[in-house]
């Protein structure tokens, strides 16, 4: 079972969905994982509170980039309120494999960028994860 999910992650890493950038996006947000310098940039086009188009670019490990790619599939067509309500747990479920504390920052980078762009609960929570992840 895990192998299937790992393959799914690698597939998104190798062929990222919605990769690129939008011309004059309504929302542009970018952030970097402070520990490794890996980066995700996200562009959204929004109409009547709903995302009509999304694109991302970035660089980094397979988990961070696959997570961004998968997240763009969730983002497209969703309302901003639905996206603001996304939690780290939603991202871990989306990835489908157990994410150890050391990789949580990788998995959550794209969600952090999304919430920085549109407002949401996940911004700036690396410190909490650092505490949970102590010792890994
Ligand atoms: Fe940098 Fe994963 S090692 S985001």
Backbone and ligand atoms as CSV (ligand in chain L), in Angstrom:
chain,resi,resn,atom,element,x,y,z
A,1,UNK,N,N,0.838,-1.204,0.000
A,1,UNK,CA,C,0.000,0.000,0.000
A,1,UNK,C,C,0.871,1.251,0.000
A,2,UNK,N,N,1.840,1.275,0.894
A,2,UNK,CA,C,2.706,2.453,0.952
A,2,UNK,C,C,3.444,2.696,-0.359
A,3,UNK,N,N,3.820,1.597,-1.017
A,3,UNK,CA,C,4.545,1.755,-2.279
A,3,UNK,C,C,3.707,2.486,-3.306
A,4,UNK,N,N,2.405,2.184,-3.307
A,4,UNK,CA,C,1.517,2.852,-4.251
A,4,UNK,C,C,1.524,4.357,-3.992
A,5,UNK,N,N,1.446,4.712,-2.706
A,5,UNK,CA,C,1.434,6.134,-2.375
A,5,UNK,C,C,2.776,6.786,-2.666
A,6,UNK,N,N,3.855,6.049,-2.409
A,6,UNK,CA,C,5.173,6.614,-2.724
A,6,UNK,C,C,5.279,6.879,-4.213
A,7,UNK,N,N,4.760,5.944,-4.994
A,7,UNK,CA,C,4.787,6.118,-6.448
A,7,UNK,C,C,3.954,7.343,-6.839
A,8,UNK,N,N,2.846,7.516,-6.147
A,8,UNK,CA,C,1.968,8.660,-6.401
A,8,UNK,C,C,2.718,9.970,-6.109
A,9,UNK,N,N,3.466,9.990,-5.023
A,9,UNK,CA,C,4.250,11.183,-4.690
A,9,UNK,C,C,5.318,11.434,-5.756
A,10,UNK,N,N,6.012,10.382,-6.144
A,10,UNK,CA,C,7.069,10.556,-7.156
A,10,UNK,C,C,6.486,11.003,-8.491
A,11,UNK,N,N,5.307,10.506,-8.791
A,11,UNK,CA,C,4.652,10.911,-10.041
A,11,UNK,C,C,4.377,12.419,-10.029
A,12,UNK,N,N,3.885,12.920,-8.928
A,12,UNK,CA,C,3.633,14.362,-8.827
A,12,UNK,C,C,4.934,15.158,-8.832
A,13,UNK,N,N,5.973,14.577,-8.270
A,13,UNK,CA,C,7.274,15.270,-8.245
A,13,UNK,C,C,7.855,15.367,-9.651
A,14,UNK,N,N,7.761,14.260,-10.372
A,14,UNK,CA,C,8.371,14.239,-11.703
A,14,UNK,C,C,7.540,14.997,-12.724
A,15,UNK,N,N,6.222,14.922,-12.561
A,15,UNK,CA,C,5.348,15.614,-13.510
A,15,UNK,C,C,4.352,16.478,-12.734
A,16,UNK,N,N,4.850,17.565,-12.199
A,16,UNK,CA,C,3.979,18.399,-11.355
A,16,UNK,C,C,2.792,18.955,-12.121
A,17,UNK,N,N,1.625,18.884,-11.478
A,17,UNK,CA,C,0.401,19.416,-12.074
A,17,UNK,C,C,0.361,20.930,-11.855
A,18,UNK,N,N,-0.247,21.614,-12.798
A,18,UNK,CA,C,-0.434,23.071,-12.677
A,18,UNK,C,C,0.892,23.781,-12.422
A,19,UNK,N,N,1.924,23.349,-13.107
A,19,UNK,CA,C,3.242,23.932,-12.888
A,19,UNK,C,C,3.413,25.157,-13.774
A,20,UNK,N,N,3.954,26.223,-13.204
A,20,UNK,CA,C,4.207,27.426,-13.973
A,20,UNK,C,C,3.756,28.637,-13.187
A,21,UNK,N,N,3.465,29.701,-13.889
A,21,UNK,CA,C,2.934,30.880,-13.203
A,21,UNK,C,C,1.847,31.516,-14.048
A,22,UNK,N,N,1.010,32.300,-13.378
A,22,UNK,CA,C,-0.091,32.967,-14.059
A,22,UNK,C,C,0.305,34.394,-14.390
A,23,UNK,N,N,-0.256,34.878,-15.476
A,23,UNK,CA,C,-0.064,36.262,-15.853
A,23,UNK,C,C,-0.998,37.124,-14.987
A,24,UNK,N,N,-0.442,38.044,-14.258
A,24,UNK,CA,C,-1.217,38.947,-13.397
A,24,UNK,C,C,-2.208,38.184,-12.495
A,25,UNK,N,N,-1.706,37.353,-11.632
A,25,UNK,CA,C,-2.590,36.601,-10.735
A,25,UNK,C,C,-3.265,37.521,-9.712
A,26,UNK,N,N,-4.405,37.089,-9.206
A,26,UNK,CA,C,-5.071,37.839,-8.137
A,26,UNK,C,C,-4.351,37.647,-6.807
A,27,UNK,N,N,-3.768,36.476,-6.632
A,27,UNK,CA,C,-3.000,36.191,-5.417
A,27,UNK,C,C,-1.655,35.622,-5.841
A,28,UNK,N,N,-0.594,36.175,-5.268
A,28,UNK,CA,C,0.729,35.575,-5.446
A,28,UNK,C,C,1.344,35.452,-4.061
A,29,UNK,N,N,1.809,34.275,-3.738
A,29,UNK,CA,C,2.458,34.081,-2.445
A,29,UNK,C,C,3.644,33.152,-2.642
A,30,UNK,N,N,4.655,33.362,-1.846
A,30,UNK,CA,C,5.853,32.537,-1.944
A,30,UNK,C,C,6.485,32.440,-0.572
A,31,UNK,N,N,7.092,31.301,-0.320
A,31,UNK,CA,C,7.828,31.175,0.933
A,31,UNK,C,C,8.872,30.088,0.785
A,32,UNK,N,N,9.761,30.105,1.752
A,32,UNK,CA,C,10.917,29.216,1.725
A,32,UNK,C,C,10.964,28.441,3.031
A,33,UNK,N,N,11.288,27.177,2.934
A,33,UNK,CA,C,11.529,26.402,4.146
A,33,UNK,C,C,12.825,26.917,4.774
A,34,UNK,N,N,12.737,27.459,5.966
A,34,UNK,CA,C,13.924,28.108,6.529
A,34,UNK,C,C,15.083,27.147,6.774
A,35,UNK,N,N,14.794,25.879,6.861
A,35,UNK,CA,C,15.869,24.934,7.187
A,35,UNK,C,C,16.695,24.530,5.983
A,36,UNK,N,N,16.061,24.451,4.818
A,36,UNK,CA,C,16.777,23.921,3.649
A,36,UNK,C,C,16.797,24.887,2.478
A,37,UNK,N,N,15.999,25.950,2.546
A,37,UNK,CA,C,15.971,26.910,1.444
A,37,UNK,C,C,15.062,26.503,0.306
A,38,UNK,N,N,14.366,25.374,0.428
A,38,UNK,CA,C,13.443,24.963,-0.633
A,38,UNK,C,C,12.252,25.919,-0.668
A,39,UNK,N,N,11.650,26.023,-1.847
A,39,UNK,CA,C,10.734,27.135,-2.067
A,39,UNK,C,C,9.502,26.711,-2.851
A,40,UNK,N,N,8.383,27.341,-2.528
A,40,UNK,CA,C,7.148,27.180,-3.305
A,40,UNK,C,C,6.568,28.565,-3.575
A,41,UNK,N,N,6.185,28.786,-4.820
A,41,UNK,CA,C,5.484,30.023,-5.208
A,41,UNK,C,C,4.144,29.623,-5.797
A,42,UNK,N,N,3.115,30.358,-5.432
A,42,UNK,CA,C,1.759,29.994,-5.806
A,42,UNK,C,C,1.049,31.206,-6.404
A,43,UNK,N,N,0.395,30.994,-7.527
A,43,UNK,CA,C,-0.425,32.033,-8.161
A,43,UNK,C,C,-1.869,31.549,-8.233
A,44,UNK,N,N,-2.806,32.415,-7.906
A,44,UNK,CA,C,-4.221,32.070,-7.996
A,44,UNK,C,C,-4.960,33.125,-8.806
A,45,UNK,N,N,-5.924,32.666,-9.578
A,45,UNK,CA,C,-6.906,33.583,-10.140
A,45,UNK,C,C,-8.224,33.287,-9.431
A,46,UNK,N,N,-8.857,34.339,-8.933
A,46,UNK,CA,C,-10.036,34.170,-8.081
A,46,UNK,C,C,-11.200,34.956,-8.660
A,47,UNK,N,N,-12.343,34.294,-8.716
A,47,UNK,CA,C,-13.546,34.986,-9.177
A,47,UNK,C,C,-14.687,34.644,-8.228
A,48,UNK,N,N,-15.334,35.656,-7.703
A,48,UNK,CA,C,-16.463,35.470,-6.774
A,48,UNK,C,C,-16.113,34.517,-5.635
A,49,UNK,N,N,-14.922,34.680,-5.095
A,49,UNK,CA,C,-14.539,33.884,-3.937
A,49,UNK,C,C,-14.130,32.462,-4.243
A,50,UNK,N,N,-13.967,32.137,-5.508
A,50,UNK,CA,C,-13.613,30.774,-5.898
A,50,UNK,C,C,-12.397,30.826,-6.819
A,51,UNK,N,N,-11.503,29.855,-6.646
A,51,UNK,CA,C,-10.292,29.826,-7.466
A,51,UNK,C,C,-10.625,29.236,-8.830
A,52,UNK,N,N,-10.339,29.999,-9.859
A,52,UNK,CA,C,-10.622,29.517,-11.215
A,52,UNK,C,C,-9.369,28.995,-11.899
A,53,UNK,N,N,-8.213,29.425,-11.415
A,53,UNK,CA,C,-6.970,28.973,-12.034
A,53,UNK,C,C,-5.867,29.007,-10.988
A,54,UNK,N,N,-4.951,28.063,-11.080
A,54,UNK,CA,C,-3.869,27.997,-10.096
A,54,UNK,C,C,-2.602,27.516,-10.792
A,55,UNK,N,N,-1.475,28.019,-10.341
A,55,UNK,CA,C,-0.193,27.533,-10.850
A,55,UNK,C,C,0.832,27.653,-9.733
A,56,UNK,N,N,1.795,26.746,-9.762
A,56,UNK,CA,C,2.870,26.860,-8.772
A,56,UNK,C,C,4.208,26.588,-9.434
A,57,UNK,N,N,5.231,27.131,-8.832
A,57,UNK,CA,C,6.583,26.741,-9.204
A,57,UNK,C,C,7.408,26.692,-7.938
A,58,UNK,N,N,8.532,26.038,-8.033
A,58,UNK,CA,C,9.362,25.942,-6.843
A,58,UNK,C,C,10.509,24.999,-7.073
A,59,UNK,N,N,11.215,24.806,-6.005
A,59,UNK,CA,C,12.310,23.836,-6.056
A,59,UNK,C,C,12.412,23.207,-4.675
A,60,UNK,N,N,12.810,21.951,-4.673
A,60,UNK,CA,C,12.956,21.318,-3.377
A,60,UNK,C,C,12.799,19.820,-3.459
A,61,UNK,N,N,12.639,19.227,-2.302
A,61,UNK,CA,C,12.574,17.777,-2.197
A,61,UNK,C,C,11.257,17.259,-2.787
A,62,UNK,N,N,11.212,15.955,-2.990
A,62,UNK,CA,C,10.035,15.336,-3.609
A,62,UNK,C,C,8.772,15.607,-2.803
A,63,UNK,N,N,8.873,15.535,-1.485
A,63,UNK,CA,C,7.669,15.723,-0.659
A,63,UNK,C,C,7.146,17.149,-0.804
A,64,UNK,N,N,8.024,18.124,-0.768
A,64,UNK,CA,C,7.549,19.515,-0.825
A,64,UNK,C,C,6.927,19.828,-2.183
A,65,UNK,N,N,7.533,19.346,-3.234
A,65,UNK,CA,C,7.041,19.696,-4.567
A,65,UNK,C,C,5.812,18.846,-4.927
A,66,UNK,N,N,5.799,17.587,-4.517
A,66,UNK,CA,C,4.619,16.757,-4.766
A,66,UNK,C,C,3.433,17.277,-3.968
A,67,UNK,N,N,3.692,17.709,-2.750
A,67,UNK,CA,C,2.625,18.252,-1.925
A,67,UNK,C,C,2.039,19.504,-2.570
A,68,UNK,N,N,2.893,20.348,-3.133
A,68,UNK,CA,C,2.408,21.552,-3.816
A,68,UNK,C,C,1.582,21.170,-5.038
A,69,UNK,N,N,2.064,20.202,-5.786
A,69,UNK,CA,C,1.342,19.764,-6.986
A,69,UNK,C,C,-0.035,19.213,-6.620
A,70,UNK,N,N,-0.079,18.345,-5.609
A,70,UNK,CA,C,-1.366,17.774,-5.173
A,70,UNK,C,C,-2.282,18.866,-4.640
A,71,UNK,N,N,-1.698,19.798,-3.920
A,71,UNK,CA,C,-2.522,20.865,-3.351
A,71,UNK,C,C,-3.160,21.704,-4.456
A,72,UNK,N,N,-2.453,21.922,-5.547
A,72,UNK,CA,C,-3.063,22.724,-6.617
A,72,UNK,C,C,-4.306,22.023,-7.166
A,73,UNK,N,N,-4.301,20.680,-7.141
A,73,UNK,CA,C,-5.493,19.972,-7.614
A,73,UNK,C,C,-6.670,20.192,-6.662
A,74,UNK,N,N,-6.368,20.321,-5.376
A,74,UNK,CA,C,-7.412,20.623,-4.392
A,74,UNK,C,C,-7.892,22.058,-4.529
A,75,UNK,N,N,-6.949,22.940,-4.884
A,75,UNK,CA,C,-7.233,24.379,-4.905
A,75,UNK,C,C,-8.161,24.746,-6.053
A,76,UNK,N,N,-7.915,24.180,-7.200
A,76,UNK,CA,C,-8.661,24.601,-8.382
A,76,UNK,C,C,-10.146,24.300,-8.193
A,77,UNK,N,N,-10.968,25.325,-8.314
A,77,UNK,CA,C,-12.411,25.161,-8.174
A,77,UNK,C,C,-12.915,25.324,-6.760
A,78,UNK,N,N,-12.006,25.372,-5.787
A,78,UNK,CA,C,-12.429,25.495,-4.389
A,78,UNK,C,C,-12.691,26.959,-4.041
A,79,UNK,N,N,-13.504,27.169,-3.010
A,79,UNK,CA,C,-13.702,28.533,-2.527
A,79,UNK,C,C,-12.547,28.893,-1.593
A,80,UNK,N,N,-12.328,30.188,-1.440
A,80,UNK,CA,C,-11.263,30.625,-0.535
A,80,UNK,C,C,-11.562,30.174,0.889
A,81,UNK,N,N,-12.825,30.169,1.276
A,81,UNK,CA,C,-13.165,29.712,2.635
A,81,UNK,C,C,-12.821,28.238,2.820
A,82,UNK,N,N,-13.087,27.428,1.804
A,82,UNK,CA,C,-12.723,26.006,1.899
A,82,UNK,C,C,-11.209,25.860,2.052
A,83,UNK,N,N,-10.479,26.675,1.331
A,83,UNK,CA,C,-9.014,26.569,1.371
A,83,UNK,C,C,-8.453,27.089,2.691
A,84,UNK,N,N,-9.097,28.112,3.230
A,84,UNK,CA,C,-8.640,28.622,4.538
A,84,UNK,C,C,-8.842,27.566,5.625
A,85,UNK,N,N,-9.803,26.697,5.422
A,85,UNK,CA,C,-10.118,25.690,6.437
A,85,UNK,C,C,-9.211,24.460,6.346
A,86,UNK,N,N,-8.374,24.370,5.310
A,86,UNK,CA,C,-7.485,23.210,5.197
A,86,UNK,C,C,-6.525,23.184,6.379
A,87,UNK,N,N,-6.250,21.990,6.865
A,87,UNK,CA,C,-5.362,21.829,8.022
A,87,UNK,C,C,-4.152,20.986,7.620
A,88,UNK,N,N,-3.107,21.027,8.424
A,88,UNK,CA,C,-1.977,20.123,8.171
A,88,UNK,C,C,-2.428,18.668,8.022
A,89,UNK,N,N,-3.401,18.258,8.821
A,89,UNK,CA,C,-3.879,16.878,8.726
A,89,UNK,C,C,-4.427,16.574,7.335
A,90,UNK,N,N,-5.119,17.536,6.745
A,90,UNK,CA,C,-5.631,17.339,5.383
A,90,UNK,C,C,-4.479,17.067,4.420
A,91,UNK,N,N,-3.388,17.767,4.605
A,91,UNK,CA,C,-2.240,17.593,3.703
A,91,UNK,C,C,-1.614,16.218,3.910
A,92,UNK,N,N,-1.490,15.800,5.159
A,92,UNK,CA,C,-0.904,14.478,5.414
A,92,UNK,C,C,-1.781,13.386,4.801
A,93,UNK,N,N,-3.101,13.549,4.912
A,93,UNK,CA,C,-4.007,12.562,4.306
A,93,UNK,C,C,-3.887,12.585,2.791
A,94,UNK,N,N,-3.730,13.762,2.235
A,94,UNK,CA,C,-3.597,13.897,0.790
A,94,UNK,C,C,-2.343,13.171,0.293
A,95,UNK,N,N,-1.256,13.268,1.055
A,95,UNK,CA,C,-0.009,12.613,0.650
A,95,UNK,C,C,-0.110,11.098,0.788
A,96,UNK,N,N,-0.841,10.646,1.784
A,96,UNK,CA,C,-1.148,9.236,1.881
A,96,UNK,C,C,-0.081,8.347,2.483
A,97,UNK,N,N,1.034,8.914,2.899
A,97,UNK,CA,C,2.059,8.115,3.583
A,97,UNK,C,C,2.342,8.783,4.927
A,98,UNK,N,N,2.774,8.004,5.894
A,98,UNK,CA,C,3.123,8.625,7.172
A,98,UNK,C,C,4.268,9.619,6.964
A,99,UNK,N,N,4.092,10.819,7.507
A,99,UNK,CA,C,5.118,11.853,7.361
A,99,UNK,C,C,5.751,12.066,8.734
A,100,UNK,N,N,6.989,11.695,8.858
A,100,UNK,CA,C,7.678,11.856,10.137
A,100,UNK,C,C,7.904,13.323,10.443
A,101,UNK,N,N,8.161,13.621,11.707
A,101,UNK,CA,C,8.323,15.027,12.116
A,101,UNK,C,C,9.353,15.781,11.282
A,102,UNK,N,N,10.413,15.115,10.902
A,102,UNK,CA,C,11.471,15.820,10.161
A,102,UNK,C,C,11.016,16.249,8.777
A,103,UNK,N,N,10.006,15.574,8.225
A,103,UNK,CA,C,9.538,15.924,6.885
A,103,UNK,C,C,8.253,16.738,6.889
A,104,UNK,N,N,7.747,17.047,8.070
A,104,UNK,CA,C,6.477,17.771,8.100
A,104,UNK,C,C,6.605,19.155,7.490
A,105,UNK,N,N,7.737,19.792,7.703
A,105,UNK,CA,C,7.926,21.122,7.112
A,105,UNK,C,C,7.912,21.037,5.598
A,106,UNK,N,N,8.446,19.945,5.067
A,106,UNK,CA,C,8.446,19.750,3.614
A,106,UNK,C,C,7.005,19.608,3.132
A,107,UNK,N,N,6.257,18.743,3.809
A,107,UNK,CA,C,4.889,18.443,3.391
A,107,UNK,C,C,3.993,19.676,3.472
A,108,UNK,N,N,4.278,20.558,4.439
A,108,UNK,CA,C,3.360,21.658,4.725
A,108,UNK,C,C,3.777,22.987,4.115
A,109,UNK,N,N,4.893,22.994,3.409
A,109,UNK,CA,C,5.359,24.265,2.835
A,109,UNK,C,C,4.298,24.880,1.924
A,110,UNK,N,N,3.696,24.065,1.059
A,110,UNK,CA,C,2.727,24.611,0.103
A,110,UNK,C,C,1.481,25.141,0.826
A,111,UNK,N,N,1.036,24.445,1.872
A,111,UNK,CA,C,-0.131,24.928,2.626
A,111,UNK,C,C,0.195,26.256,3.301
A,112,UNK,N,N,1.397,26.342,3.823
A,112,UNK,CA,C,1.827,27.589,4.461
A,112,UNK,C,C,1.771,28.744,3.454
A,113,UNK,N,N,2.286,28.495,2.265
A,113,UNK,CA,C,2.280,29.534,1.231
A,113,UNK,C,C,0.840,29.902,0.872
A,114,UNK,N,N,-0.011,28.883,0.715
A,114,UNK,CA,C,-1.417,29.161,0.388
A,114,UNK,C,C,-2.047,30.048,1.450
A,115,UNK,N,N,-1.852,29.691,2.704
A,115,UNK,CA,C,-2.493,30.445,3.774
A,115,UNK,C,C,-1.863,31.819,3.958
A,116,UNK,N,N,-0.607,31.949,3.617
A,116,UNK,CA,C,-0.019,33.295,3.642
A,116,UNK,C,C,-0.678,34.165,2.572
A,117,UNK,N,N,-1.032,33.537,1.454
A,117,UNK,CA,C,-1.608,34.290,0.349
A,117,UNK,C,C,-3.061,34.680,0.572
A,118,UNK,N,N,-3.838,33.804,1.205
A,118,UNK,CA,C,-5.290,34.050,1.284
A,118,UNK,C,C,-5.783,34.219,2.717
A,119,UNK,N,N,-4.883,34.080,3.684
A,119,UNK,CA,C,-5.310,34.084,5.080
A,119,UNK,C,C,-5.751,32.680,5.442
A,120,UNK,N,N,-5.389,32.251,6.598
A,120,UNK,CA,C,-5.731,30.887,7.003
A,120,UNK,C,C,-4.978,30.563,8.269
A,121,UNK,N,N,-5.207,29.389,8.767
A,121,UNK,CA,C,-4.696,29.093,10.109
A,121,UNK,C,C,-3.273,28.561,10.124
A,122,UNK,N,N,-2.729,28.197,8.982
A,122,UNK,CA,C,-1.456,27.486,9.054
A,122,UNK,C,C,-0.221,28.376,9.061
A,123,UNK,N,N,-0.335,29.644,8.771
A,123,UNK,CA,C,0.871,30.462,8.645
A,123,UNK,C,C,1.653,30.499,9.953
A,124,UNK,N,N,2.932,30.406,9.816
A,124,UNK,CA,C,3.825,30.637,10.944
A,124,UNK,C,C,3.786,29.606,12.036
A,125,UNK,N,N,3.551,28.345,11.673
A,125,UNK,CA,C,3.463,27.330,12.735
A,125,UNK,C,C,4.658,26.397,12.752
A,126,UNK,N,N,5.742,26.793,12.116
A,126,UNK,CA,C,6.931,25.929,12.142
A,126,UNK,C,C,7.407,25.681,13.567
A,127,UNK,N,N,7.241,26.670,14.422
A,127,UNK,CA,C,7.744,26.532,15.785
A,127,UNK,C,C,7.059,25.378,16.504
A,128,UNK,N,N,5.724,25.295,16.340
A,128,UNK,CA,C,5.004,24.181,16.978
A,128,UNK,C,C,5.521,22.850,16.478
A,129,UNK,N,N,5.736,22.790,15.153
A,129,UNK,CA,C,6.202,21.528,14.596
A,129,UNK,C,C,7.599,21.218,15.069
A,130,UNK,N,N,8.419,22.241,15.229
A,130,UNK,CA,C,9.769,22.014,15.730
A,130,UNK,C,C,9.710,21.324,17.094
A,131,UNK,N,N,8.759,21.802,17.915
A,131,UNK,CA,C,8.664,21.206,19.237
A,131,UNK,C,C,8.185,19.763,19.159
A,132,UNK,N,N,7.163,19.540,18.294
A,132,UNK,CA,C,6.670,18.163,18.151
A,132,UNK,C,C,7.753,17.269,17.565
A,133,UNK,N,N,8.556,17.865,16.710
A,133,UNK,CA,C,9.525,17.051,15.982
A,133,UNK,C,C,10.842,16.900,16.702
A,134,UNK,N,N,10.952,17.425,17.882
A,134,UNK,CA,C,12.222,17.341,18.590
A,134,UNK,C,C,12.659,15.891,18.730
A,135,UNK,N,N,13.887,15.646,18.431
A,135,UNK,CA,C,14.416,14.300,18.596
A,135,UNK,C,C,14.387,13.474,17.348
A,136,UNK,N,N,13.705,13.932,16.297
A,136,UNK,CA,C,13.702,13.151,15.057
A,136,UNK,C,C,14.848,13.604,14.172
L,1,LIG,FE1,FE,13.553,21.188,1.813
L,1,LIG,FE2,FE,11.971,19.139,2.034
L,1,LIG,S1,S,14.142,19.143,2.290
L,1,LIG,S2,S,11.385,21.201,1.761
